[in-house]
Amino acid sequence: MTNSNRIIINTMAQYTRTIINVCLSLYSTRLILSALGQSDYGIYSIVAGVIAMMSFITNALVVTTQRFLSIYHGKNDPQKIRQIFGNSMLLHILIASILGVVLFCLGSWITHDFLNIAVERQQAAWYVYNAAVVMLMLTFITAPIRALFIARENIVYISIVDVVDGILKLLIAIGLSHIAYDHLVSYSVLMAGITLVNLLAFSIYASAKFPEFHLPRLRDWDKQFIKELSHFAGWTTYSMGCIIGRNQGIAVVLNIFYGTIVNSAYGIAQQVLGAVQFISTSILNAMNPQIMKAEGSGDRSRMVRLCEYESKYAFLLLSLVAIPLIAEMDTVLHFWLGEVPEHAVMFCRCILAASLCDQISVGLTTANQAVGKIRMYNLTFYTFKLLVIVFAWGCIKAGLPLVSVMWCYIGVELFTSFLRLPLMKRIANIAILPFCRNVFLKIIVPATTMSIVCYISICYINLSWRIILTILLSAATGLLSIWITSLEKEEKQHITQLIKKIHN
């Protein structure tokens, strides 16, 4: 299978996974919100969110492990690949154990003193917290195995496991209202059970198919590699920590000033973003291994070209869904949730817009990871992202409306997206003007066209089924403008050939 076909197949697998899981998630969240109520749903969002702040370490180690595995796949070094996986597993288990003990010890203080939770629900929040810690530890152990699948570009199996994960969560949502025990506690425990199922699904398949997969042994420990892995993982952890800290920091600020009801609205927005962002993440996961392998094999020009494609495709794929959703968000949330928490529409629209801003140059982050010179990039780029918490606090203390927090959020995302260009110019000598020409100029027309079409639809069409018309018109004009203005001749030829092969 050619590299281009592998990217397309992996992208289609994840895109299909995303559509299925978005549909499952939309219905599941409505059932969960109904079963728990806005207050308990807000409790789950803020308590689990505090633990999610620690999951950035898992994500950082996944990125690190996948980066080194892909680099040495590019160098065709099987012995080194096996060594990387073994050391990564040992490091994940060690960190999971230490972090688990610390978080369990802090449980009572966080749920009873730190967070603004009603006294009668503090005990339930404590159970939620402990279940979330177990989920975090299981996710740590799963991380290097998942990274192995990504490095081997076996995205199809990952997509299958994720769909099963979505189905299990739907079954929990359906059955939750029939459980006699506390719904919030039951939901938390069952969610931890799903995390265990995911670990088993990845482990069993990897042990049968991948020769480098093996149970960790202490004799695999290599000080030199652990030092190299820890250096890369440390700065990647900082970057992930800034993102999680920003998201949950805003949630904590909102909780302190407004309480759990606003947290419920913010939690809904984060869930919408998580569901929709998988669309752009699908192309990132499909292309990242090949970007790493290109750098590992010494082909810098191909690496840069793939990063340009990644930025362009990630933005366009997300915009096809995000722009009509932003336009019709009020209708979508009422159809999805029935009773929509106050401010949820505003949060959803602004967070989706901010995500689009970030996708404009997202491929340059992958380029930085492939090159491996991440200290200056991560320290500069992600520190700016974290500053939005300070801006949010200042806006609320100054008496500005709640929407001002989200305008700060969007402004910071747009600024940091353009900040990637001078950073990568200095780190890897990636030319700024060719990137702007190959990416920025290719996305302006489709984004503008879809925005105008959606605006006309919501302003001048008054039909009960207008949302369907908005989505169809936006998709049709978006795809047409992408084909005309965004794709190069060779890209069009490749797509045409692929369609002919599928038809034949």
C-alpha positions as CSV (number, residue, x, y, z in Angstrom):
1,M,0.0,0.0,0.0
2,T,1.4,3.4,-1.0
3,N,1.9,6.1,1.7
4,S,-0.8,8.3,0.1
5,N,-3.4,5.5,0.1
6,R,-2.5,4.6,3.7
7,I,-3.1,8.2,4.8
8,I,-6.5,8.2,3.0
9,I,-7.6,4.9,4.4
10,N,-6.6,5.8,7.9
11,T,-8.3,9.2,7.6
12,M,-11.5,7.5,6.3
13,A,-11.4,5.0,9.1
14,Q,-11.1,7.8,11.7
15,Y,-13.6,10.0,9.9
16,T,-16.1,7.1,10.0
17,R,-15.3,6.5,13.6
18,T,-15.9,10.1,14.3
19,I,-19.3,10.3,12.7
20,I,-20.4,7.2,14.5
21,N,-19.1,8.4,17.9
22,V,-20.4,11.9,17.5
23,C,-23.9,10.5,16.9
24,L,-23.5,8.1,19.9
25,S,-22.1,10.9,22.1
26,L,-24.8,13.4,21.2
27,Y,-27.6,11.0,22.3
28,S,-25.6,9.6,25.3
29,T,-25.0,13.1,26.7
30,R,-28.6,14.0,26.5
31,L,-29.5,10.8,28.5
32,I,-26.7,11.4,31.0
33,L,-27.7,15.1,31.5
34,S,-31.3,13.9,32.0
35,A,-30.3,11.2,34.5
36,L,-27.8,13.2,36.5
37,G,-29.4,16.7,36.3
38,Q,-27.5,19.9,35.6
39,S,-26.0,20.2,39.0
40,D,-24.6,16.6,39.2
41,Y,-23.5,16.8,35.6
42,G,-21.6,20.0,36.5
43,I,-20.1,18.1,39.5
44,Y,-18.9,15.3,37.2
45,S,-17.4,17.8,34.7
46,I,-15.5,19.8,37.3
47,V,-14.3,16.8,39.4
48,A,-13.3,14.6,36.5
49,G,-11.8,17.7,34.9
50,V,-9.5,18.2,37.8
51,I,-8.1,14.7,37.2
52,A,-8.1,15.3,33.5
53,M,-5.6,18.0,34.3
54,M,-3.2,15.1,35.0
55,S,-3.9,13.3,31.8
56,F,-1.7,15.7,29.9
57,I,1.2,13.5,31.2
58,T,-0.3,10.5,29.4
59,N,-0.9,12.4,26.2
60,A,2.7,13.8,26.4
61,L,4.1,10.3,26.8
62,V,2.0,9.0,23.9
63,V,3.3,11.7,21.6
64,T,6.9,11.0,22.9
65,T,6.7,7.2,22.4
66,Q,5.0,7.5,19.0
67,R,7.6,10.0,17.9
68,F,10.6,7.8,18.8
69,L,8.9,4.6,17.4
70,S,8.2,6.4,14.1
71,I,11.6,7.9,13.8
72,Y,13.3,4.4,14.2
73,H,10.7,2.9,11.9
74,G,12.0,5.4,9.4
75,K,15.6,4.3,10.1
76,N,14.4,0.6,9.9
77,D,15.9,-0.4,13.3
78,P,13.7,-3.2,14.8
79,Q,16.0,-3.8,17.8
80,K,15.8,-0.1,18.8
81,I,12.0,-0.1,18.3
82,R,11.6,-3.0,20.8
83,Q,13.9,-1.3,23.3
84,I,11.9,1.9,23.0
85,F,8.6,0.2,23.6
86,G,9.9,-1.8,26.7
87,N,11.4,1.3,28.3
88,S,8.3,3.3,27.6
89,M,6.0,0.7,29.2
90,L,8.2,0.7,32.4
91,L,8.2,4.5,32.6
92,H,4.4,4.6,32.1
93,I,3.8,2.1,34.9
94,L,6.2,3.9,37.3
95,I,4.6,7.3,36.7
96,A,1.0,5.8,36.9
97,S,1.8,4.3,40.3
98,I,3.4,7.4,41.8
99,L,0.7,9.7,40.4
100,G,-2.1,7.4,41.6
101,V,-0.8,7.3,45.2
102,V,-0.5,11.1,45.3
103,L,-3.9,11.8,43.8
104,F,-5.7,9.3,46.1
105,C,-4.1,11.0,49.1
106,L,-5.4,14.4,47.9
107,G,-9.0,13.2,47.2
108,S,-10.7,14.4,50.4
109,W,-9.1,17.8,50.3
110,I,-10.0,18.4,46.6
111,T,-13.6,17.3,46.8
112,H,-14.4,18.8,50.3
113,D,-12.4,21.9,50.5
114,F,-10.9,23.0,47.1
115,L,-13.9,22.8,44.9
116,N,-17.2,24.6,45.3
117,I,-19.5,21.6,45.8
118,A,-22.7,21.5,47.9
119,V,-22.1,19.7,51.2
120,E,-24.7,17.0,50.6
121,R,-23.0,16.0,47.3
122,Q,-19.4,16.0,48.5
123,Q,-19.3,12.3,49.3
124,A,-20.6,11.4,45.9
125,A,-18.0,13.8,44.4
126,W,-15.3,11.9,46.3
127,Y,-16.3,8.6,44.7
128,V,-16.3,10.3,41.3
129,Y,-12.8,11.6,42.0
130,N,-11.4,8.1,42.9
131,A,-13.0,6.5,39.9
132,A,-11.4,9.2,37.7
133,V,-8.0,8.5,39.3
134,V,-8.4,4.8,38.4
135,M,-9.3,5.8,34.8
136,L,-6.2,7.9,34.7
137,M,-3.9,5.1,35.8
138,L,-5.4,2.7,33.3
139,T,-5.0,5.3,30.6
140,F,-1.3,5.6,31.5
141,I,-0.7,1.9,31.0
142,T,-2.7,1.9,27.7
143,A,-0.8,4.9,26.3
144,P,2.4,3.2,25.0
145,I,0.4,0.4,23.4
146,R,-1.8,3.0,21.6
147,A,1.3,4.8,20.5
148,L,2.6,1.6,19.0
149,F,-0.6,1.3,16.9
150,I,-0.2,4.9,15.7
151,A,3.5,4.4,14.8
152,R,2.6,1.3,12.8
153,E,-0.2,3.3,11.2
154,N,-2.8,0.7,12.2
155,I,-5.4,3.4,12.7
156,V,-8.3,1.1,11.6
157,Y,-8.1,-1.1,14.7
158,I,-7.9,2.1,16.9
159,S,-11.0,3.3,15.2
160,I,-12.8,0.0,15.9
161,V,-11.9,0.1,19.6
162,D,-13.1,3.7,19.8
163,V,-16.4,2.9,18.2
164,V,-16.9,0.0,20.7
165,D,-16.0,2.5,23.5
166,G,-18.8,4.8,22.2
167,I,-21.4,2.0,22.1
168,L,-20.6,1.0,25.6
169,K,-21.0,4.6,26.8
170,L,-24.4,4.7,25.1
171,L,-25.4,1.5,26.8
172,I,-24.4,3.0,30.2
173,A,-26.4,6.2,29.4
174,I,-29.5,4.1,28.5
175,G,-29.3,2.0,31.6
176,L,-28.3,4.7,34.1
177,S,-31.8,5.8,34.9
178,H,-32.7,2.2,35.8
179,I,-30.0,1.9,38.4
180,A,-31.2,2.2,42.0
181,Y,-27.9,3.3,43.4
182,D,-26.6,6.9,43.2
183,H,-26.5,7.8,39.5
184,L,-23.5,10.0,39.7
185,V,-21.4,7.3,41.5
186,S,-22.6,4.5,39.3
187,Y,-21.8,6.5,36.2
188,S,-18.2,7.1,37.4
189,V,-17.6,3.5,38.2
190,L,-18.9,2.2,34.9
191,M,-16.8,4.7,33.0
192,A,-13.7,3.4,34.7
193,G,-14.8,-0.1,33.6
194,I,-14.8,1.0,30.0
195,T,-11.2,2.2,30.3
196,L,-10.2,-1.3,31.5
197,V,-11.9,-2.8,28.5
198,N,-9.9,-0.5,26.2
199,L,-6.6,-1.6,27.8
200,L,-7.5,-5.3,27.3
201,A,-8.5,-4.7,23.6
202,F,-5.3,-3.0,22.7
203,S,-3.1,-5.4,24.7
204,I,-4.5,-8.6,23.3
205,Y,-4.3,-7.5,19.6
206,A,-0.8,-6.0,20.0
207,S,0.6,-9.2,21.6
208,A,-0.7,-11.2,18.7
209,K,0.4,-8.9,15.8
210,F,3.4,-6.8,16.8
211,P,6.7,-8.5,17.5
212,E,8.1,-5.5,19.4
213,F,5.2,-5.8,21.9
214,H,6.2,-7.5,25.2
215,L,5.4,-7.3,28.9
216,P,7.8,-4.9,30.6
217,R,10.9,-6.4,32.3
218,L,13.3,-4.5,34.6
219,R,16.3,-5.7,32.6
220,D,14.9,-3.6,29.7
221,W,15.7,-0.5,31.6
222,D,18.2,1.7,29.7
223,K,19.4,4.8,31.5
224,Q,20.6,6.6,28.4
225,F,17.3,6.1,26.5
226,I,15.2,6.9,29.6
227,K,17.2,10.2,29.9
228,E,16.5,11.0,26.2
229,L,12.9,9.9,26.5
230,S,12.4,11.9,29.7
231,H,13.9,15.1,28.2
232,F,11.5,15.0,25.2
233,A,8.6,13.9,27.4
234,G,9.3,16.6,29.9
235,W,8.8,19.4,27.5
236,T,5.9,17.7,25.8
237,T,4.4,17.3,29.2
238,Y,4.7,21.0,29.7
239,S,2.9,21.7,26.5
240,M,0.1,19.3,27.3
241,G,-0.1,20.6,30.8
242,C,-0.6,24.2,29.5
243,I,-3.5,23.0,27.3
244,I,-5.2,21.0,30.0
245,G,-4.4,23.7,32.5
246,R,-5.9,26.4,30.3
247,N,-9.1,24.4,29.7
248,Q,-9.6,23.3,33.3
249,G,-8.3,26.6,34.7
250,I,-11.1,28.4,32.9
251,A,-13.5,25.9,34.3
252,V,-12.2,26.5,37.9
253,V,-12.4,30.3,37.4
254,L,-16.0,29.9,36.2
255,N,-16.8,27.6,39.1
256,I,-15.4,30.1,41.6
257,F,-17.4,33.1,40.3
258,Y,-20.5,31.4,38.9
259,G,-20.9,27.9,40.4
260,T,-21.7,24.5,38.9
261,I,-24.5,25.6,36.6
262,V,-22.1,27.6,34.4
263,N,-19.6,24.7,34.6
264,S,-22.3,22.5,33.1
265,A,-22.6,24.8,30.1
266,Y,-18.8,25.0,29.8
267,G,-18.6,21.2,30.1
268,I,-21.1,20.8,27.2
269,A,-19.0,23.1,25.1
270,Q,-15.9,21.1,25.8
271,Q,-17.7,17.9,24.9
272,V,-18.9,19.4,21.6
273,L,-15.3,20.4,20.8
274,G,-14.0,16.9,21.7
275,A,-16.5,15.3,19.4
276,V,-16.0,17.7,16.5
277,Q,-12.2,18.0,16.8
278,F,-11.8,14.3,16.1
279,I,-12.5,15.3,12.5
280,S,-9.3,17.2,12.2
281,T,-7.5,14.9,14.6
282,S,-8.2,12.0,12.1
283,I,-5.9,13.6,9.5
284,L,-3.3,14.4,12.2
285,N,-3.1,10.8,13.4
286,A,-3.0,9.5,9.9
287,M,-0.2,11.9,8.7
288,N,2.0,12.2,11.9
289,P,3.7,8.8,11.6
290,Q,4.8,9.6,8.0
291,I,6.0,13.0,9.0
292,M,8.2,11.4,11.7
293,K,9.4,8.7,9.4
294,A,10.3,11.3,6.7
295,E,12.4,13.2,9.2
296,G,13.9,9.9,10.5
297,S,15.0,9.0,7.0
298,G,16.6,12.4,6.4
299,D,14.0,13.7,3.9
300,R,13.4,17.2,5.4
301,S,11.7,18.6,2.2
302,R,9.1,15.8,2.3
303,M,8.5,16.3,6.0
304,V,7.8,20.1,5.5
305,R,5.5,19.3,2.5
306,L,3.5,16.8,4.6
307,C,3.2,19.4,7.4
308,E,1.8,21.9,5.0
309,Y,-0.8,19.3,3.8
310,E,-1.6,18.5,7.4
311,S,-2.4,22.1,8.3
312,K,-4.5,22.6,5.2
313,Y,-6.5,19.4,5.5
314,A,-7.0,19.7,9.3
315,F,-8.5,23.2,9.0
316,L,-10.7,22.3,6.0
317,L,-12.0,19.1,7.4
318,L,-12.9,20.8,10.7
319,S,-14.4,23.8,9.0
320,L,-16.8,21.6,6.9
321,V,-18.5,20.7,10.2
322,A,-17.6,23.5,12.6
323,I,-18.9,26.4,10.5
324,P,-22.5,25.2,10.0
325,L,-22.5,24.0,13.6
326,I,-21.5,27.5,14.8
327,A,-24.3,29.0,12.7
328,E,-27.0,26.5,13.9
329,M,-25.7,25.9,17.4
330,D,-28.9,27.0,19.2
331,T,-31.0,24.5,17.1
332,V,-28.4,21.8,17.6
333,L,-28.3,22.1,21.3
334,H,-32.0,22.2,21.7
335,F,-32.4,19.1,19.6
336,W,-29.6,17.3,21.4
337,L,-30.2,18.2,25.0
338,G,-33.8,19.4,25.2
339,E,-33.2,21.7,28.1
340,V,-30.1,23.8,27.2
341,P,-28.0,25.2,30.1
342,E,-27.6,29.0,30.0
343,H,-24.6,30.3,28.1
344,A,-24.0,26.8,26.5
345,V,-24.6,28.2,23.0
346,M,-22.2,31.0,23.4
347,F,-19.5,28.7,24.9
348,C,-19.9,26.2,22.1
349,R,-19.7,28.8,19.3
350,C,-16.6,30.5,20.7
351,I,-14.7,27.3,21.5
352,L,-15.3,25.9,18.0
353,A,-14.1,29.2,16.5
354,A,-11.0,29.1,18.6
355,S,-10.3,25.6,17.5
356,L,-10.5,26.6,13.9
357,C,-7.9,29.4,14.6
358,D,-5.5,26.8,16.0
359,Q,-5.8,24.4,13.0
360,I,-4.5,27.1,10.6
361,S,-0.8,26.1,11.3
362,V,-1.2,22.9,13.4
363,G,1.2,20.9,11.1
364,L,4.1,23.0,12.3
365,T,3.8,21.5,15.8
366,T,4.2,18.1,14.3
367,A,7.2,19.4,12.4
368,N,8.8,20.6,15.6
369,Q,8.2,17.2,17.3
370,A,9.8,15.5,14.3
371,V,12.9,17.7,14.4
372,G,13.1,17.1,18.2
373,K,14.2,20.7,19.2
374,I,11.2,21.3,21.4
375,R,12.3,23.2,24.4
376,M,12.2,26.8,23.0
377,Y,9.1,26.1,20.9
378,N,7.0,24.6,23.8
379,L,8.2,27.1,26.4
380,T,7.2,30.0,24.1
381,F,4.1,28.8,22.3
382,Y,2.3,27.0,25.1
383,T,3.0,29.6,27.8
384,F,1.1,32.1,25.7
385,K,-1.8,29.7,25.5
386,L,-1.9,29.4,29.3
387,L,-2.1,33.2,29.8
388,V,-5.8,33.1,28.8
389,I,-6.6,32.1,32.4
390,V,-5.1,35.4,33.6
391,F,-7.1,37.3,31.0
392,A,-10.3,35.4,31.9
393,W,-9.9,36.2,35.6
394,G,-9.2,39.9,34.8
395,C,-12.2,40.2,32.6
396,I,-14.6,38.8,35.3
397,K,-13.0,40.9,38.1
398,A,-13.3,44.0,35.9
399,G,-17.1,43.3,35.7
400,L,-17.1,42.5,31.9
401,P,-19.7,40.1,30.6
402,L,-19.1,36.4,30.5
403,V,-18.6,36.4,26.7
404,S,-15.4,38.5,27.2
405,V,-13.7,35.4,28.6
406,M,-14.3,33.6,25.3
407,W,-13.2,36.5,23.2
408,C,-9.9,36.4,25.0
409,Y,-9.8,32.7,24.4
410,I,-10.2,33.2,20.6
411,G,-7.7,36.0,20.4
412,V,-5.0,34.0,22.1
413,E,-5.6,31.0,19.8
414,L,-5.3,33.2,16.7
415,F,-2.1,34.9,18.0
416,T,-0.4,31.6,18.9
417,S,-1.4,30.0,15.5
418,F,0.6,32.7,13.7
419,L,3.4,32.5,16.3
420,R,4.3,29.0,15.1
421,L,5.7,30.5,11.9
422,P,8.7,32.6,13.2
423,L,9.4,29.9,15.8
424,M,9.8,27.1,13.2
425,K,11.7,29.5,10.9
426,R,14.3,29.8,13.7
427,I,14.2,26.1,14.8
428,A,14.2,24.3,11.5
429,N,14.6,27.0,8.9
430,I,11.1,26.4,7.5
431,A,10.3,29.2,5.1
432,I,7.4,31.5,6.1
433,L,6.2,32.7,2.7
434,P,5.9,29.3,1.0
435,F,3.9,28.0,4.0
436,C,1.6,31.0,3.8
437,R,1.1,30.5,0.1
438,N,0.5,26.7,0.4
439,V,-1.7,26.8,3.4
440,F,-3.2,30.2,4.3
441,L,-4.2,31.2,0.8
442,K,-5.7,27.8,0.2
443,I,-8.1,28.0,3.1
444,I,-9.5,31.5,2.9
445,V,-11.9,31.1,0.1
446,P,-13.6,27.9,1.3
447,A,-13.9,29.3,4.9
448,T,-15.4,32.6,3.6
449,T,-17.8,30.9,1.2
450,M,-19.2,28.5,3.9
451,S,-19.6,31.4,6.4
452,I,-21.5,33.5,3.9
453,V,-23.8,30.6,2.9
454,C,-24.5,29.8,6.6
455,Y,-25.2,33.5,7.3
456,I,-27.7,33.8,4.4
457,S,-29.4,30.6,5.5
458,I,-30.0,31.6,9.1
459,C,-31.0,35.2,8.3
460,Y,-33.3,34.7,5.3
461,I,-34.6,31.1,5.5
462,N,-37.4,30.4,8.0
463,L,-38.2,26.7,7.8
464,S,-38.5,24.1,10.5
465,W,-35.9,21.9,8.8
466,R,-33.6,24.8,8.0
467,I,-30.6,23.2,9.8
468,I,-30.5,20.4,7.3
469,L,-30.6,22.9,4.4
470,T,-27.8,24.9,6.1
471,I,-25.6,21.9,6.5
472,L,-26.2,20.7,2.9
473,L,-25.6,24.1,1.3
474,S,-22.5,24.7,3.4
475,A,-21.0,21.3,2.6
476,A,-21.8,21.6,-1.1
477,T,-20.3,25.1,-1.5
478,G,-17.4,24.2,0.8
479,L,-16.4,21.1,-1.1
480,L,-16.8,22.8,-4.4
481,S,-14.6,25.8,-3.3
482,I,-12.1,23.4,-1.8
483,W,-11.8,21.5,-5.1
484,I,-11.4,24.7,-7.1
485,T,-9.2,26.8,-4.8
486,S,-7.5,24.5,-2.2
487,L,-6.3,21.4,-4.0
488,E,-3.3,21.3,-6.3
489,K,-3.3,19.5,-9.6
490,E,-1.6,16.4,-8.3
491,E,-3.9,16.2,-5.3
492,K,-6.9,16.3,-7.7
493,Q,-5.4,13.6,-9.9
494,H,-4.8,11.4,-6.9
495,I,-8.3,11.8,-5.6
496,T,-9.7,11.1,-9.1
497,Q,-7.7,8.0,-9.4
498,L,-8.7,6.7,-6.0
499,I,-12.4,7.3,-6.8
500,K,-12.0,5.3,-10.0
501,K,-10.3,2.5,-8.1
502,I,-13.2,2.4,-5.6
503,H,-15.8,2.5,-8.4
504,N,-14.0,-0.3,-10.3
